[in-house]
Amino acid sequence: MPEQGRREVLGCLSARPRRRLARLHTRLCTGPPPGTVNTVSDVPQRWTKASVDPDRWADPGEDPRNPGGVSPDGELATLQDYLRIYRLTLLMKCEGLDPEQLARRSVPPSTLSLLGLVRHLAWAERDWRNWIVPGDDPASNLYGAGDAAFEGAVADQALAEGAFADLAREQAATDAVLAGYPDLGKRVGRQGFAVREMWVHRIEEYARHCGHADLLRERIDGRVGQ
């Protein structure tokens, strides 16, 4: 191939990724109306409410996870702040959805749904308390044995409202128990878990399920963002 022709081909190939990125950026910034569905594949178009940074869920001034100011001082305050952020992220991924959407298993064959995640984490908060004070709450399983937190997450208004109320209540109760253990090195419970491990495990659990929530929400109505 003549040198000039080869340069033209290479130039076209190198320009294509840039054009694709530009189109993606434009689509995420502007976005179709919420919930718009592709009539051929029935897959929702991706969109975001953020206008400043299309990778975000909302603009900085509208994001409750970012109160501004400096980061927390100290290890315990940092752990508490990360847990606060992930808890809020889960709730934000559920905002604006009706019970049917919350209960939708949008990434089959998985039984995961946003409502199921809320119920699962309510159960987990109660279970974590039993790590600290074994037997403190004999009804540690809120929703039944096995996979009941997910299997029982059905499209019902009262059930959905109850799940969010359960989560808020169990979070507050576990926070209250852990507030009595400011020493992160102290070992608690029959198995001698370090309080620090408890905090890190809670953050890990919420962070992992927030990743699930990203995919579940995007598949429901196309909304994306960290």
N, C-alpha and C positions, 0 to 999 in steps of 0.2 A: 504494500500500500504506500502511495506517495506520502512524504513526511507531512505535508499540509493536511491531507485527508485524515491521517492518524491523529493529528492534534485536534481536529474538529470532532472526531468520535470521542476521544478522551474528555474533551471539554463538555460534550453533551452528557456523558456518563457521570462526571463529577458534579454537574449542575442538578441532576435529578434528585439526589437526596436533599439538597437545599430547598428545592421547590416543594418536595413532600413535607419537609419540616415547616415551611412557611404556611402551607395549607392547613396542617394540623394545628399550628399556633393560632391561625385565624379562626378555625372552627371552635377551638376551646375558648377563645376570648369572647367571641360573639355568641355562638351556640344557637341551636334551634330552640323553639319553645320547649319547656320542660316536658319530658315524657314522649317526645316525637318518636314514632316508630317507623323503621324502614319497612315499607309495604311488601318488599320481596322476601326478606329474611326474617321479619318480625323482630329484629334486633334494634333496641333504642339507640338513637344517635347520642354521642358523648357531648356533654355540656357542663358548664360550671357557672356559678354566680360571681366568681371572682373576676374582676376587670384589671387589677393591678398585676397579679401573677396568676396565670391560668393553671398553674400546678396546685393552687390552693383551693380550699373548699369555699372560703369567703375572703373578702378584703380585710386587711388588718384591723380597720376600725369596727368591723362587724363580727370579728372572731373572738368569742369569749375566752378562748384559751390564751390569748395574748394581752394581758392587762397592762403591759408596758413596764418600764422601770428595769432595774437590774435583776439579775438572777438571784435565787435564794442563797443565803449563806449557810454553810454547814451541810453535813451529809444527810441528816434526817430531813431537814427542810427541802433538800434537793429531791430526795426520794418521794416525799409527800407531793411535791409539785409535779413530778413526772406522772404519778398516779392520777392526780387531778386532771392533767391534760388528756390522758388516755380515756378516763371515764367520760369526760366531755366529748371526746371524739366519737365514742360509741353512740352517745345520744344524738350528736349532730348527724351521724350517718342515718339515723332513723327519722329525722325531722321531716315533716311534710308528707308522710306516708299514711295511708289508711290501713285498717287491720288486715285486709287481704294482701296488700303489698308487704306489710311487715311479716306476715306468715308465709310468704311465697318462698318456696325452695328454688331459688332462681338459678342455681348452678348444679343441676342434676348430674349424676345420681346422688349427690350429697343431700343429706337431710337437714343441712344447715339452713337457717333463715335468720333474719335480723331479730325477730321476736324470740326465736330459740336461743340466740346468743344472750339476749337480755335475761331470759329465764335461767340459762346456764350460769351466768355470772352472779345472779342472785343466790343460786344454790352454792356456788363456790365461796362467796363471802361468808355464808353461814358455816360452811365446812371449815374454812380457815380459822374461825373462832374456836372450833373444837380441837384444832392443833394446839391452841394456846391453853384452853381450859377444857380438857377432855370431859365429855359428858355434860357440859354446861347446857347444851340444847339437844335433848334426845331426838327431836324431830329434825335431824340435820338435812334430810332430803326433802326439799320443799314440794317436789312435783311427782315423786314416785321413784321406783327403782329403774336402773339401767339408763336408757336414752330418753326418759320421759320428758325431760326439759325441752328437747327438740321435737319429739314425736307429738307431744301435747300442745305444741305452739300452733293453734288453729286460728283462722280468721274470725275473731269474735271481739267486739269492742270492749266488753267488760273484762275479758281475759287479757287483752293487751294492756288496758289501763292497770289491771292488777299486777301484771308483770313488772311494769315500770315502778309501781308503788313498792313491790317486793324488793326490787333492786335498791331503791333509795333507802328503804328501811334497813336492809341487811348491810349496806355500805356504812351507814351511820353507826350501827351496832358494832361492827368490826373495828371501825375507827376508834370508837369509845374504849374498846378493850385494849387496843394497841397503844392508846394514849397513856395507859398505865405503865408502859415499858419504854421510857425514853432512852435507856441504855441499849444501843443496837447490838452489843456483844452479849447481852444476857441470853441465857438459854431457857426455853420455856417448854411446857408440855411433857408428856411421857417420853417422847423421843428426843427431847433436848434440842429442838430447833432453835437456832439463833434468831433473834428478832430481826436482825439485818436480812437474813435469808427470807423471812416472811415478807418483808417489804419488797425485796427484789423479785420474789416469786409472784406477788400480786401484780407488779408492773409488767412482768413477762407475760402473764396470762391475759391481761387486758390488751397489751400491744399485739400479741398473736391474733386475738380475735378481732381487733380493729383492722388487721390485714384481711381477715375473712370478710368483714363488713364492707371494705372497699369494693371487693368483687361482687358481693351480693347486691349492694346498692347500685353499682354501675349497670348490672344486668337487669335491674328492675325498671329504672327510668333514665339511665344514661348519665346520671350526675357523677362527676368525678372531682377529685381534689383531696389533698392531704388534710 
